[in-house]
Amino acid sequence: LQSRWCGPRVTLSSMWWVYQGVSFTVVLAAATAEWQYQRFWKQIAAAGNPAEIGFTRLLFLLCLLFDRERMHLVASICDTQLPKLIRVPVLWVVSTVMGCDLSEVKGALDSFPTIGDFFSRELREGSRQIDAAPGAVVSPADARVLAAGCVSNLNARVAQVQVKGTTFSLPGLLGTDPFIDLPKDRELMYFALHLGPGDYHRFHAPASFTVESGRRFSGEGLPVSPLVTGRANDVFSVNERVVLSGSWSGGRMHLVAVGAAHVRGIFLEFDPHLAKAMAGSGAPTDGAYYLDGRVTTAELPKGAGGVTASSGSMMGGFRLGSAVVCVFEAPVGSMWKVKAGERVKVGQQILSSCE
């Protein structure tokens, strides 16, 4: 009888100790996470939290899971050189899984030495038609519209994913409040776009856009997929990003390229001076790629009058999917041509102004 019951007693005892060990580990991890959260919150409070970021526990957890350095390490795989012999099969598999349209790709698959180069590919000439209607704002990217709307007050919080009700701080995103000194005959409009992994990863001018300055913000590398941005506020405001500021025919305009998880970098190609100045001294690639934790501000030379990018012209891109936010003044009565949830292509009309 003793030999028949000895086995089960040992098993139950082992299970009890395993349960106790797991419980202790979970409690310890939770206590450590809460302590770290309180510590970070005190740091934000001490800095004054000018962006009024709602640093919730969910956002903090995302910051722990998607640590920037760890994301850079994962993203570096995309910059690993592929032997020419296997480029075509590897990139074909990647494009199939991601849902890329290879008929639009400029160049053969074996012309891309890395997966990152393939993700930041150019399109064939004539692949996108740019809406030339006077006063039109067009889509700067192939993407899904997360939100589009009008800003009605200072220090505004606006929809991050409209259908989910999440928000972000507009001044926090830009580093300035665009509602200040808004002319009486103008409205402040904005839209947010999400570029998925299979999308074309370059961004273009949303209008005839004269860029006068740029600013690069250090930040996190959190995912910008609606699965995340639809549940956590202020993802755009805490992620690393590049803000290009200037004007278009309707008034002031800001175009924001927002980094994301696994994004190896954001690059600018429309103006070498601005790109190099924003990269900062000592940048190993002279401004081609950056998401290195730096904060830089750059203005074009005085008297230069800015650099004008024609509507639909290519301005830069990402080394993997990300998000683009456009904030701009427009004549009162301007009309949206798209709504949240819709897919848009580069050059497709997003807003029609009455001028």
QUISUL-V462936 format. One record per pair of residues at least 12 apart in sequence whose C-alpha atoms are under 8 Angstrom apart, sorted by the first residue. I is the first residue (numbers start at 1). GAP is how many residues later the second one is. Records with the same first field share a line. If there is no record, write none. Layout:
BEGIN
I = GAP + GAP
END
This chain:
BEGIN
37 = 20 + 23
41 = 14
50 = 122
51 = 118 + 120 + 121 + 122 + 124 + 186
52 = 117 + 120
53 = 115 + 116 + 119 + 181 + 184
54 = 179 + 180
58 = 174
59 = 173 + 174 + 176
62 = 160
63 = 157 + 158 + 159
66 = 154 + 155 + 156 + 195
67 = 153 + 154
68 = 152 + 153 + 193
71 = 150 + 190 + 191 + 192
72 = 190 + 191 + 192
74 = 188
75 = 187 + 188 + 189
76 = 188
78 = 36 + 37 + 38
79 = 35 + 36 + 37 + 38
80 = 34 + 35
81 = 32 + 33
82 = 31 + 32 + 33
83 = 30
84 = 26 + 29
87 = 22 + 23 + 25 + 26
88 = 21 + 22
91 = 18 + 24 + 27
92 = 17
95 = 103
98 = 99 + 100
99 = 99
100 = 98 + 99 + 100
104 = 19 + 20 + 23
105 = 16 + 17 + 18 + 19
106 = 15 + 16 + 17 + 18 + 19
107 = 17
116 = 148 + 203 + 204
117 = 202
119 = 81 + 82 + 199 + 200 + 201
120 = 80 + 81 + 82 + 197 + 198 + 199 + 200
121 = 79 + 80 + 81
122 = 78 + 80
123 = 77
128 = 217 + 218 + 219
129 = 217 + 218 + 219
130 = 181 + 182 + 216 + 217 + 218
131 = 216 + 217 + 218
134 = 221
135 = 114 + 115 + 217 + 218 + 219 + 220
136 = 71 + 213 + 214 + 215 + 216 + 217
137 = 69 + 70 + 212 + 213 + 214 + 215 + 216
138 = 67 + 68 + 69 + 173 + 174 + 208 + 209 + 210 + 211 + 212 + 213
139 = 65 + 67 + 205 + 206 + 207 + 208 + 209 + 210 + 211
140 = 63 + 64 + 65 + 66 + 172 + 184 + 205 + 206 + 207
141 = 52 + 54 + 59 + 60 + 61 + 62 + 63 + 183 + 203 + 204 + 205 + 206
142 = 53 + 57 + 58 + 59 + 201 + 202 + 203 + 204
143 = 50 + 51 + 52 + 53 + 56 + 200 + 201 + 202
144 = 49 + 50 + 51 + 196 + 197 + 198 + 199 + 200
145 = 46 + 47 + 48 + 49 + 194 + 195 + 196 + 197 + 198 + 199
146 = 14 + 15 + 16 + 45 + 46 + 47 + 48 + 80 + 194 + 195
147 = 12 + 13 + 14 + 15 + 44 + 45 + 46 + 192 + 193 + 194
148 = 14 + 41 + 42 + 43 + 44 + 191 + 192
149 = 40 + 41 + 42
150 = 37 + 38 + 39 + 40
151 = 28 + 36 + 37 + 38 + 39
152 = 27 + 36
153 = 26
154 = 23 + 25 + 26
155 = 14 + 15 + 16 + 22 + 24
156 = 13 + 14 + 15
157 = 12 + 13
158 = 12
160 = 32 + 69 + 70 + 73 + 74 + 76
161 = 65 + 68 + 69 + 179
162 = 178
163 = 177 + 178
164 = 66 + 67
165 = 65
166 = 63 + 64 + 65 + 66 + 67
167 = 66 + 67
168 = 65 + 66 + 67 + 68 + 69
169 = 65 + 68
170 = 67
172 = 65
173 = 63 + 64 + 65
174 = 69 + 80 + 82
182 = 147
185 = 146 + 147
186 = 65 + 143 + 144 + 145 + 146
187 = 142 + 143 + 144 + 145
188 = 139 + 140 + 141 + 142
189 = 138 + 139 + 140 + 141
190 = 135 + 136 + 137 + 138
191 = 134 + 135 + 136
192 = 131 + 132 + 133 + 134
193 = 130 + 131 + 132
194 = 30 + 31 + 32 + 127 + 128 + 129 + 130
195 = 126 + 127 + 128 + 129
196 = 29 + 125 + 126
197 = 123 + 124
198 = 123
199 = 122
201 = 116 + 117 + 118 + 119 + 120 + 121
202 = 112 + 113 + 114 + 115 + 116
203 = 111 + 112 + 113 + 114 + 121 + 143
204 = 107 + 108 + 109 + 110 + 111 + 112 + 142
205 = 104 + 105 + 106 + 107 + 108 + 109 + 110
206 = 105 + 106 + 141
207 = 41 + 102 + 103 + 104 + 105
208 = 40 + 41 + 100 + 101 + 102 + 103 + 104
209 = 37 + 38 + 39 + 44 + 99 + 100 + 101 + 102
210 = 36 + 37 + 38 + 96 + 97 + 98 + 99
211 = 33 + 34 + 35 + 36 + 95 + 96 + 97 + 98
212 = 32 + 33 + 34 + 35 + 87 + 88 + 93 + 94 + 95
213 = 31 + 32 + 33 + 61 + 84 + 85 + 86 + 87 + 93
214 = 28 + 29 + 30 + 31 + 60 + 64 + 83 + 84 + 85
215 = 27 + 28 + 29 + 63 + 80 + 81 + 82 + 83
216 = 24 + 25 + 26 + 27 + 62 + 78 + 79 + 80 + 81
217 = 23 + 24 + 25 + 76 + 77 + 78 + 79
218 = 21 + 22 + 23 + 73 + 74 + 75 + 76 + 77
219 = 19 + 20 + 21 + 22 + 74
220 = 18 + 19 + 20 + 40
221 = 18 + 19 + 38 + 39 + 40 + 41 + 42
222 = 13 + 17 + 37 + 38 + 39
223 = 37 + 38 + 99
224 = 12 + 36 + 37 + 98 + 99
236 = 22
239 = 19 + 20 + 21
240 = 18 + 19 + 20 + 51 + 53
241 = 15 + 16 + 17 + 18
242 = 14 + 15 + 16 + 24
243 = 12 + 13 + 14
244 = 12
246 = 60
250 = 78 + 79 + 80 + 81 + 103 + 105
251 = 77 + 78 + 79
252 = 76 + 77
253 = 73 + 74 + 75 + 76
254 = 72 + 73 + 74
255 = 69 + 70 + 71 + 72
256 = 68 + 69 + 70
257 = 65 + 66 + 67 + 68
258 = 64 + 65 + 66 + 67
259 = 32 + 59 + 63 + 64
260 = 61 + 62 + 63
262 = 58
263 = 55 + 56 + 57 + 58 + 59
264 = 25 + 26 + 27 + 54 + 55 + 56
265 = 24 + 25 + 26 + 53 + 54
266 = 22 + 23 + 24 + 25 + 50 + 51 + 52 + 53
267 = 20 + 21 + 22 + 23 + 49 + 50 + 51
268 = 19 + 20 + 47 + 48 + 49
269 = 45 + 46 + 47
270 = 39 + 44 + 45 + 46
271 = 36
273 = 27
274 = 24 + 25 + 26
275 = 12 + 13
276 = 12
277 = 20 + 21
278 = 18 + 19 + 20
279 = 17
280 = 16
311 = 36
312 = 34 + 35
330 = 23
331 = 22 + 23 + 24
332 = 22
333 = 20 + 21
334 = 17 + 18 + 19 + 20
335 = 16 + 17 + 18
336 = 14 + 15 + 16
337 = 12 + 13 + 14 + 15
338 = 12 + 13
END
